[in-house]
């Protein structure tokens, strides 16, 4: 059975670590299911001041903290958040059938012109069955 792939979907896993040190890529993301208890800070509105927060960084503080990793995913297996997936439409659809492999690299950086935008490049190639992979296709996007 053949099908046309018209877009690639990007979701991301986000990690925060209390010590600020690099995190191993082997650390699994926490998937939040419907009904799971989650903690969120509540900020007052209407000109009321926020409650006093403790400093999280500073001399001596990192050494006293235990390493704690907080993560979440925008993937399809986790509870939806206001952080969404992004769909990247392909200029030319990919004709795929069982055994077709699409592989490549996703590059993302903050835009030089607008700090609220992302510049994205997707480089991919298509391999069908025993054939060698095709040419690398490059598409560029602005994410606003």
GIWONOR-V834033 format. One record per helix or strand. SS is the DSSP state (helix for helix, strand for strand). FROM is the first residue (numbers start at 1). TO is the last residue. If there is no record, write none. Layout:
((SS/FROM/TO) (SS/FROM/TO))
This chain:
((strand/2/10) (strand/13/17) (helix/61/64) (strand/69/73) (strand/86/97) (strand/100/110) (strand/118/128) (strand/137/143))
